[in-house]
Amino acid sequence: MGEHTVDVPLWDEGGLMFNDADELLREFGVSAELTEDIVAWADAWHSRSGEPDHDAAASTLVRRLNEELSYRYRFVFKP
């Protein structure tokens, strides 16, 4: 879920999971490419939120995130 001023829009019950991309890389060990794509999606959210292709891109990012983390966590996209 995108939000203004959020670079890594991943949330759990407690709120925002990561303060920045470096924290995502360090804590979860996902690829730099996926991290960059998540940050790019978050940046585009400001102008493209709710557009079908932007939502589809989010679903793809969630799938990639789940795959890279070997399904240790359950990530979902909530538009």
Secondary structure, DSSP 8 states (H G I E B T S, - for coil): ---TT-SS--EETTEES-SSHHHHHHHH---HHHHHHHHHHHHHHHHHTT-HHHHHHHHHHHHHHHHHTTTSS------
